Amino acid sequence: MRKIVFHLNCLEQGGAERVVTTLANQFAKDGDEILIATEWTAENEFAIDKRIRRVHVGLTKEQEKVSGRRQFFCRIRNLRAFLKKEKPDIVIAFAQKANYRALMATVFMKLPVIVSVRTNPYLHYVTRRDKLLIPLLYPRAAGNVFQTKGAKDFFAPKIQKKSRIILNPINDKYIGRPKPARRRQAVVQSGRLVDFKNQLMLLDAFAKVHEKHPDYKLEIYGGDSGDGTKELLEQSIAKHRAGEWILLLGASDELEKKLEDASLFAFSSDWEGLPNALMEAMALGLPVVATDCPCGGPATLIRDGENGLLVPIKDAEAMAAGILRLIEDRELAERLGDNARLIGQEANTEAICRQWKAYIEELCGK
C-alpha cells in the first residue's frame, strides 16, 4: 500500500476535481493512505471518503498580505514543508498551476511527481510564463498523464516518452442502466453554461431542427458559470421565440435519470480536455452528435458513424444536420447508442483506477 498525495487548487465541482475525488476515494477504499493537499476551500465541493485527509497548504492570513509574486513562492514553500513532513511515496498534481507548484516544491527531493494536463494546452499553456516553466520543470516529472493524444503531442518528445494517456473515470451511476423502452422527443445537453461550450451555436442549430420537427424540445442541464453566457442564451431563446421548446433546466444531481430516455445528446464545445458530460451520455447509451473540438476529446471517444457522429466546431448547419439525421434515422441512432454504451466497460471507475495504480507502481518502483 502507498502513501499518495494529490495536489490541486480545491475540490470545487469541476472535471479535474471530480477525477481526483474518484481516484482518491477508490484508493482509500483499497487501503492506500491518501492525502489531498489543496490551496483553498470552495463553496460547492465533492465529498471525499472519511479515511482521506484533506490538508490546507494555501496561504496563511499573514501571507495573504504580501505581494502577488511573493504569494506564489509562499505557496510553493508551504507545499514543500507539507511534503517534507508527510514523506509520501508519490505526489500527483492536477491542472496547470498545481503542476508547476508540485514540480518546484520537490526540487532536490527524492520524491516522484506525476503531473496531469486537464485542458487544451494549445490554448492554456502558451503564455510567456508557460514557455519558460514547461521546458524547465516538466522534464523533472517522473511521469505525465494526458487525456488525449492531441494534448500529449503539444509537449516535447522527452516529455511524451515518459507519459500515459488515461481516460477519465465515468461515475458508476451512469453505467449499466437499462435501455429505455421508449425515448422522449427531446435533444439534451449537460454542462456549465459557459462560453467555450458554445450552447449559443446549439440553440441556432436547434432552431433549424425545430422547423422540421416542432414536436421536439432542447433541454440543457447545467449551472450558470457567471460569465454572461446564461444571459446570452436567454436572449437567443427570446429571439427565436423558443421559450416552450428550448429549456434551461439548471444543474442536477440526477442526470442519469433526466437524460437516459432522451432521443439524443448534442455536444457543442469549441474546445475541451476530455468531456465528462459526453462520456456519461455515451455510457447511458444515448446517440450522440458532438463537435470534433481540440484537443481531440470527442475524437478520442467517438468513431464517427460507429458509436456517434462528429461535426465541425462552430458550425450550426452541420450540428443541425447531425441532429436531424439521428432524429429521422432511429435505426442508426439506436445502433450508435448501443455502441456508445460500451465505453462503460473501458472507462468505469475500477478500470481507470487500475491504470493509474499500475502507473504509480511503475514510477515508485523506479
Salt bridges, closest charged atoms under 4 A:
ASP32 OD2 - LYS357 NZ 2.76
GLU33 OE2 - LYS3 NZ 3.97
GLU33 OE2 - ARG53 NH2 3.22
GLU39 OE2 - HIS7 NE2 3.78
GLU39 OE1 - ARG75 NH1 2.64
GLU39 OE2 - ARG101 NE 3.40
GLU45 OE1 - ARG54 NH1 2.89
ASP49 OD2 - ARG51 NH2 2.79
GLU62 OE2 - LYS65 NZ 3.36
GLU86 OE1 - LYS3 NZ 2.93
GLU86 OE1 - ARG53 NH2 2.99
ASP153 OD2 - LYS149 NZ 2.77
ASP204 OD1 - HIS240 NE2 3.12
GLU219 OE2 - ARG184 NH1 2.87
GLU254 OE2 - LYS257 NZ 3.46
GLU256 OE1 - LYS173 NZ 3.40
GLU260 OE1 - ARG177 NE 2.85
ASP261 OD1 - ARG184 NE 2.96
GLU272 OE2 - LYS197 NZ 2.57
GLU306 OE2 - ARG303 NE 3.09
GLU317 OE2 - LYS208 NZ 3.40
GLU328 OE2 - LYS212 NZ 3.25
GLU328 OE2 - HIS213 NE2 2.84
GLU334 OE1 - LYS179 NZ 3.22
GLU334 OE2 - ARG183 NE 2.84
GLU334 OE2 - ARG330 NH2 3.12
ASP338 OD1 - LYS179 NZ 3.07
GLU350 OE2 - ARG354 NH1 3.53
GLU361 OE1 - ARG2 NH2 3.11
GLU362 OE1 - ARG164 NH2 2.52
GLU362 OE2 - LYS366 NZ 3.70
